[in-house]
């Protein structure tokens, strides 16, 4: 058993047994569902909007090389600099080199899951740089020394009294249960840090090939300060973030807001084209974009699953996933949680050690139905399982799956097996089977039906 699997089984068991925390998550997501559905109803045709968003990403990823080259040429013509990183280590090295060249001492960051993917904060701190997360949820998680719980709502699992205690310990503020006061405490602490920072690091929601612009959408305004005030701005983005045209944002930005947070639009939507030009009042002196591969091109080469790269990181699949709602985001032990994380992580980190995430799914299909760009998520989870058995399964796995496939392909054998199982189930319920004990701690093994579905179906046929 791999270390990630052992950790996942432990953390998932602990989290799923925490009934108050599960109730809190469900209550928090209840408000999201109502807001999301209200906003979806305002679209003339929500399903047609999904088609348009999916088409925009399909076009961009389908001709990724050309669009990245166009983005690079236009961004650099505006005075910026594009860097290409094959993996996480190279991306960290590039960013550290930029910080050294700039003579940086303090660094401020806006929300960027790609920096979590490459463990950038640890690398910067190891080099002696002070790094502060400016997004409120990320800032709270940084104080707790925890990764984000959810890649849109980083601290959604925390009650306000927990955040108040955290601020009292680290910032010396008075205790309060007012969300507004907690927000202002963080704002007062962070405001001077924007001014003191030499380097601002951000992500990118989209990279527009047509214009060479970086699109960032946010609700707090912290990303604007992070990008505008420091002398140097570094944007780290996966290569899949490119879109072909500026017009594509007219559907992708509102879809991202509605699916991700139940909003018609996020509060701040900004396009960054390059460093500060002569006569401009603000903006960085130097603007760098680091384009990260980190096994994305390997996924691009897979015609069966490359649509996973269409993800716009809205988090809608997490919000509807029954597994996420029971075990939370930290139990996954990886940067990207929920269904999309369970699809992507085995590709990004290795199928052998991370395929257990693909098995942590009910395959209910709610994630696929919620995805605004129509990624076939629950079928990709099945494909990951199949690929893991083919590549890393032992002899027992291979024999079992071949036998099971043969049984499913022969209806008479399948019916006979079902009949035998139904008749032996009372005996199985009395046997002390060790593999069933963990499952039965929170479930009842139902009594077998008197007659099978096949038998009952024959009665209703004319």
N, C-alpha and C positions, 0 to 999 in steps of 0.2 A: 504494500500500500504506500503510495507516494506521500510526501510531507504535505503538499497542498490538500490532498484528499483527507488525510487525518485531521488537519486543522479545520477543514470545512465541516466534517462530520461532528466534531466537537462544538464548533461555534454555532452551527445550525441547530444542534440539539439544545444548547443553552438558550438560544434566542427563541426557538419555537415553544419552549416551556415557560417563557415569560409572558403570561397572559395579559397583565396590565400594559406592557409595552406593545403587544399586538393590537390591543383595543385602541391604544393611543394612535397608532399608525392608521388604523382603519378610520378612525374619526377624522384625522387630518386629511386623508384622501377623500373622505366623503364630500368635503367642500370643493375639492378639485373636480370631482365628477359633475357636480351641479353646474359649476362655472363653465367647464368644458362643453357640456351639452347645450348650454345657453348660447355660447359663442358659435358652436357648430350649426345651430339652427338659424343663425343670421347669414350663413352662406346661401347663395342661390341654389347651389348644388354641391354639397360637401364631398360626395363621391367623385364628382367631376374635378373638383379642386385637388383631391388626392391623385387622380390620374395625371393632372398637369404637373404636380410636384414630382411625382415618380418619373415622368417623362424628362423633366429638367435634369434630374440626377442621372437618369439612364444615359442621356446624351453626353453629359459631362464625363462620367466614368467610362463610357464606351469609347471615347476618344481622348483619354486622359493625357497622353503624351503631348498631343498638339495643344490642348488647353493649358497645360502647365507651362509649355514653352511660350505661349502667347502672354500668359500672366507675367512670367519672368521678364520678358522683353519690355512690356509696358510699365511694369513696376520700376524696373531699373532706369527706364527713360525718364521717370519722374524723380530720380535721384536716390532711390532706395537700393538695397543690396539683398540679393537672394542667395541663400546657402542651401545645399543639398546634403541631407543626412541619411546614410543607409540604415542606421540602427540607433538605439538609445544612447549608446556610448559615444557615437560620433556627434549626435545632437548636443549632448552635454558638453563635449569638448569644444564645439563651435561656440556655444553660448558663453562658456567660461572664458574663451579667448576674446570674445567681444567685450566682456566685462573687464578683463585685464587691460585691454587696449584703451578702454574708456577711463581707466583709473578709478573704477567704481568702488564705493565703500558701502553704500546702502542701496537695496533693491526693493521695489514694490511690485506686487503682482496682482493682476486681476484674475478672475476665475478662468482656469484652463486645464481641462482634464488631460490634455496631451502632456503637460508638464508632470502631472501625476503619473502618467504612463511611463515616462523616462526617469522618474524619481529625481527631478531637477532640484528640488529644495534641498535634499540631502547633499547633493554634490556641491551646491553653492555654499551651504553652511560649512561643509568640510574644508572649503577654501577660505573660510573666514568672513564671508559676506553675511551681513544682516539681511534677512529676507522676511517680508511681511505680506501676508495675504490681505488684499483690500476688500474682497467680497465678504459681506457680513457672515454668511454661513461658513465660508472657508476660513475666515479669521477665527471664528468660534472653534472649529475643528482643529485649527493649528494650535490654539491655546490648550486644547485637550490632548494634543499629540495623537490625533486620530486621522485617518484618511476620510474623505467625504463619504457620507452615508448613502447619498443619492447624487447623481451628477448634475441635477438641476436644483435640488433642495438639499444642500450638503448637511444641514443639521436638523432635518425634519423630525428626527427621533427624540429631540431634546425638549423638555418642558421649560417654560420660562424661568421657573425657580432654579433650575439647574444652571441656566445661562447666567442668571443673576449672581449665584454663588461663584461661578467661574470668573466673572468680571470683578467681583469683590476681591478675590484672591490675587488676580493678576494685574488689575488696573486700579485697585483701591477705591472703587466706587461704592456708593451706598446701595443696600439691598432694595430691589424694586421688582414688582411683578407686571409693570407696564411695558408692553412691547415698544412703544414710542420712546420711553426713557432709556431702555436698553439699547435701542438703535442710536440714540443721541450720545450715549456713553462711548460706544464704538466710534462714532463719527468724530467726536472731540479728540479721541486718542489717535485716530488715523490721519486727521487733516494735516498736521505738521509733517507727517512721514512722507506725504506726497511731495512736499516742498524740499525735504532733505534728500530724497532719493536721487541717485545719479542715473539709474537704469530702471525703466518700466518694462515689465514682461507681460504679454497678453497672449491669448489664443487667437483664433479666428473662426467665426461661424461659417463664413464663406469667403472664397477668393474669386474675384470676378476677372475672368480671362480677358473679356472684351475691353476693360478699362484699366486693369492692373491695380485694382483697389481691394483692400481688406475690409470686409464687413463684420462688424461686431454689434451684437444686440444684447441689451442688458436692462435691468430694472432699477439699479441703484445709482448709476452715474459714476461709479468708482472706476470703471474701465476707461471712461473719457479722461479722468484725472490721471490715471496710470499711463495713458498713451500721450497726453499733452504736456505734462509738467516736467518729467525728467529729461535730461539731455539726450538720452539714447532710448529708443523704443525697439524691443525685440518681440516679434510675433512668431510663436511656434504653432505650426499647423500640420496635420496629416495631409498627405498629397491628395486624398480623396475629397478635401474640402472645396475644390475648385468647382465653379459653375461657368457655363459658357458666356452668358449675357447678363447685363445689368437688369434687364426685364425679368429674368428668372426670380429675382428677389421679391418681385411683386406678389408672387404666390408663396415662395418659400418662407419669407419672414412672418407673414400672418399665420401660416400653417404651423410654423415652429411655436409661435406664441399660444395659439389655440390648443394644439395637441399637448404642449409641454406644461402650460400653466393656466389654461382656461382663460386667456386674455385675448382681446381682439388684436392687440399689438403690444409688444414690450415697450417700456417707457422711453428708452434711448436706443436709437438705431443710427449708427455712424459708419461712414465710409472713409477709410484712411488711404490716401494715394501716395504718400511719400513723406520725406522730412519737411521741416518748415522752409517755406520759400521766402525770398526777400520780400519784406513788407508785411508778412503775416505776423500776427500778434502772439501766437502760441504754436506748440508743436515741437517735436524733438529735432535736434541738430542732425541726428543720424537715425535711420530707420532700417532695420534688418528683418527679413522674413526667413525663417528656417523651415524648410519643407522636409517632413519626416516620412521615410518609407517604413522601416521597422516591420517588415514582412507584409506590407500592404500589396506590393507588386506580386507576391506569391499568391495572395488571395485574388488579385485581379486576373491571374492566369487560370483560375478555376471557373469555367463557364457556369457551373452548377450553383456556386455560392457567391459569385462576385457582387451580386446585388446587396450583400451585407455592407459593402462600401458606400451605399447610398445613404446610410444613416446620417441624420442631421442632429443627433444627440438631443432630441426633445424630451426623452424620458417617459413618453407615453406608455411604452411597453412595460416599464417598471411599475407604473401606477396601476395597471390592471392585472398584473401577474399575481396569482394566489401564492406562489412560492415566495416572492419578494415580500408580500404583505405578512407572511408568517415568520420569515427568518431575517428580514431586514438586509440592508446593503453591506454591512461590515462582514457578515458571515461568508460572503463570496470570496473574500481574500484577494481581490483583484481590482484594477482601476475601474473597469466598466462592469456594472452590476446588472442583475435582471436578465431578461431574455436576450437582449442584444449583446450583453457582456458574455453570456453563456455561449453565444454563437461565435463572437469575435475572439475571445481569449484563447481558445484552443489553437486558433490560427496564429495569433500574435505571440503566444508563449509556449506552444507545443502541445500537440494533441495527446501525447502519452500521459503527461502529468496533469492536464487540465480538462480532460474529457468528462470528468465527473460533473462539471457544471452543466453539460448538455443533458446529463441524466437527471438533474435536479429540476424537472419540469413535469407538469401534469399533461402537457401537450393539448391543452384545452383550446388553443388557437386565439385566445383573447389578445395576445400580443400582435399577431398578424392583422387582426381586425382593427386594432388601435393605431397601427403604424401609418403616419401620414404620407409616407412615400412607398407604401405597399411592399415592404420587405417580407419575404416568405419565411418568417422567423421560426415558427414551430416545425416546419419541414426541414429547415436547416439544422435544427437540434437533432432531428432524426438522422440526417445525413452525417453529422459529426459522430453520432453513435456508431453508425455503420462503418465509417472510415476508421474509427478507433479499433473496431473488431478486426477489420481487414489488415490494418497496419501493425497492431500491437496485441491483438487477442491471442490467448494461448490455444492449445489444441482443444481443450474442453469448450472454450467459447465458440470456436469454429464448428466443432461437431454439433454443439447444441443449436446454433443458429441454422445450420444446414438442415438438421432434423426438424426444427420448428418450421422452416420454410417449406419443407416437403409435406409436413402435416397440413399446413394452411392451404397448400396447392391441391390437396385431395379431400374433397368434402366428406366423403364417407368415413375416412380415417379421423378427420376432425370431429365429426359427430360422435364416433365411437369413443374418442378420447374425452369429450365433454361428458358423455354418459358415465364413463368410469370415474371421472373426477367428482361428478355429482354424488355418486354412490359411496365414494371413499371419503368425502369431505367430513362426515361426522366423526370418522376415525382420526383424521388429521387434526380436528379441533381439540381432541383429547391428548394428542401426543405432545411431549415437551420439546418442540422443535426450537433450537436456539436461534435460528435465523428469523423466526417469526416473533420472538419475544419483544424486540424493540418496536416492531410495527404494531403489535397488539396492545402495547401500553396505552395507546390513545385511540384504539379502534376496536370494534367488535367484528369478529369473523362471522358473517351472516350464515344462517341456516340455509342448506341447499333447497332450491325450489322442488316442488313435487314433480313437475314436468318441465322439460326443457323448452326453450323458445321454438325450436324446430317442431316439437310435438304439438305445441299450441298453435303454431302457424298452419299446420295441416288442417286443423279444425275449422279455420276461417276461410279456407280456399273453396271456391265453387266446385 
